[in-house]
């Protein structure tokens, strides 16, 4: 899947403000960090 397919207009229009989108992306990134901590890799998926 291309990143352009993941974050298309239909997905993005659910966020009313930049802060809402930014908050979502921060939570997504935090989830990636937590998952890597459980695996012991010390890396993140990073966005």
PyMOL commands that place a pseudoatom at each C-alpha (Angstrom):
pseudoatom trace, name=CA, resn=UNK, resi=1, chain=A, elem=C, hetatm=0, pos=[0.000, 0.000, 0.000]
pseudoatom trace, name=CA, resn=UNK, resi=2, chain=A, elem=C, hetatm=0, pos=[1.300, 3.418, -0.919]
pseudoatom trace, name=CA, resn=UNK, resi=3, chain=A, elem=C, hetatm=0, pos=[1.194, 6.167, 1.708]
pseudoatom trace, name=CA, resn=UNK, resi=4, chain=A, elem=C, hetatm=0, pos=[-0.892, 8.214, -0.724]
pseudoatom trace, name=CA, resn=UNK, resi=5, chain=A, elem=C, hetatm=0, pos=[-3.552, 5.503, -0.548]
pseudoatom trace, name=CA, resn=UNK, resi=6, chain=A, elem=C, hetatm=0, pos=[-3.558, 5.474, 3.246]
pseudoatom trace, name=CA, resn=UNK, resi=7, chain=A, elem=C, hetatm=0, pos=[-4.004, 9.208, 3.744]
pseudoatom trace, name=CA, resn=UNK, resi=8, chain=A, elem=C, hetatm=0, pos=[-6.417, 10.096, 0.983]
pseudoatom trace, name=CA, resn=UNK, resi=9, chain=A, elem=C, hetatm=0, pos=[-8.874, 12.981, 0.996]
pseudoatom trace, name=CA, resn=UNK, resi=10, chain=A, elem=C, hetatm=0, pos=[-11.702, 10.859, 2.421]
pseudoatom trace, name=CA, resn=UNK, resi=11, chain=A, elem=C, hetatm=0, pos=[-9.542, 9.966, 5.404]
pseudoatom trace, name=CA, resn=UNK, resi=12, chain=A, elem=C, hetatm=0, pos=[-8.187, 13.474, 5.949]
pseudoatom trace, name=CA, resn=UNK, resi=13, chain=A, elem=C, hetatm=0, pos=[-11.524, 15.271, 5.780]
pseudoatom trace, name=CA, resn=UNK, resi=14, chain=A, elem=C, hetatm=0, pos=[-12.602, 13.687, 9.077]
pseudoatom trace, name=CA, resn=UNK, resi=15, chain=A, elem=C, hetatm=0, pos=[-10.201, 16.051, 10.860]
pseudoatom trace, name=CA, resn=UNK, resi=16, chain=A, elem=C, hetatm=0, pos=[-11.688, 19.510, 11.316]
pseudoatom trace, name=CA, resn=UNK, resi=17, chain=A, elem=C, hetatm=0, pos=[-8.461, 21.201, 12.391]
pseudoatom trace, name=CA, resn=UNK, resi=18, chain=A, elem=C, hetatm=0, pos=[-4.716, 20.794, 12.089]
pseudoatom trace, name=CA, resn=UNK, resi=19, chain=A, elem=C, hetatm=0, pos=[-4.615, 20.095, 15.843]
pseudoatom trace, name=CA, resn=UNK, resi=20, chain=A, elem=C, hetatm=0, pos=[-6.988, 17.136, 15.471]
pseudoatom trace, name=CA, resn=UNK, resi=21, chain=A, elem=C, hetatm=0, pos=[-4.861, 15.631, 12.698]
pseudoatom trace, name=CA, resn=UNK, resi=22, chain=A, elem=C, hetatm=0, pos=[-1.652, 16.305, 14.586]
pseudoatom trace, name=CA, resn=UNK, resi=23, chain=A, elem=C, hetatm=0, pos=[-3.070, 14.687, 17.729]
pseudoatom trace, name=CA, resn=UNK, resi=24, chain=A, elem=C, hetatm=0, pos=[-4.046, 11.595, 15.747]
pseudoatom trace, name=CA, resn=UNK, resi=25, chain=A, elem=C, hetatm=0, pos=[-0.586, 11.330, 14.200]
pseudoatom trace, name=CA, resn=UNK, resi=26, chain=A, elem=C, hetatm=0, pos=[1.089, 11.711, 17.601]
pseudoatom trace, name=CA, resn=UNK, resi=27, chain=A, elem=C, hetatm=0, pos=[-1.048, 8.887, 19.007]
pseudoatom trace, name=CA, resn=UNK, resi=28, chain=A, elem=C, hetatm=0, pos=[-0.218, 6.734, 16.002]
pseudoatom trace, name=CA, resn=UNK, resi=29, chain=A, elem=C, hetatm=0, pos=[3.481, 7.379, 16.472]
pseudoatom trace, name=CA, resn=UNK, resi=30, chain=A, elem=C, hetatm=0, pos=[3.269, 6.695, 20.222]
pseudoatom trace, name=CA, resn=UNK, resi=31, chain=A, elem=C, hetatm=0, pos=[1.613, 3.355, 19.463]
pseudoatom trace, name=CA, resn=UNK, resi=32, chain=A, elem=C, hetatm=0, pos=[4.540, 2.515, 17.200]
pseudoatom trace, name=CA, resn=UNK, resi=33, chain=A, elem=C, hetatm=0, pos=[7.038, 3.366, 19.944]
pseudoatom trace, name=CA, resn=UNK, resi=34, chain=A, elem=C, hetatm=0, pos=[5.153, 1.256, 22.471]
pseudoatom trace, name=CA, resn=UNK, resi=35, chain=A, elem=C, hetatm=0, pos=[4.990, -1.709, 20.088]
pseudoatom trace, name=CA, resn=UNK, resi=36, chain=A, elem=C, hetatm=0, pos=[8.742, -1.543, 19.482]
pseudoatom trace, name=CA, resn=UNK, resi=37, chain=A, elem=C, hetatm=0, pos=[9.397, -1.333, 23.226]
pseudoatom trace, name=CA, resn=UNK, resi=38, chain=A, elem=C, hetatm=0, pos=[7.457, -4.570, 23.685]
pseudoatom trace, name=CA, resn=UNK, resi=39, chain=A, elem=C, hetatm=0, pos=[9.557, -6.206, 20.979]
pseudoatom trace, name=CA, resn=UNK, resi=40, chain=A, elem=C, hetatm=0, pos=[12.765, -4.854, 22.517]
pseudoatom trace, name=CA, resn=UNK, resi=41, chain=A, elem=C, hetatm=0, pos=[14.004, -3.343, 19.264]
pseudoatom trace, name=CA, resn=UNK, resi=42, chain=A, elem=C, hetatm=0, pos=[14.390, 0.200, 20.607]
pseudoatom trace, name=CA, resn=UNK, resi=43, chain=A, elem=C, hetatm=0, pos=[13.167, 1.563, 17.291]
pseudoatom trace, name=CA, resn=UNK, resi=44, chain=A, elem=C, hetatm=0, pos=[9.948, 3.164, 16.186]
pseudoatom trace, name=CA, resn=UNK, resi=45, chain=A, elem=C, hetatm=0, pos=[7.879, 3.008, 13.050]
pseudoatom trace, name=CA, resn=UNK, resi=46, chain=A, elem=C, hetatm=0, pos=[8.273, 6.775, 12.830]
pseudoatom trace, name=CA, resn=UNK, resi=47, chain=A, elem=C, hetatm=0, pos=[6.010, 8.981, 10.797]
for i in range(1, 47): cmd.bond("trace and resi %d" % i, "trace and resi %d" % (i + 1))
show_as sticks, trace
zoom trace
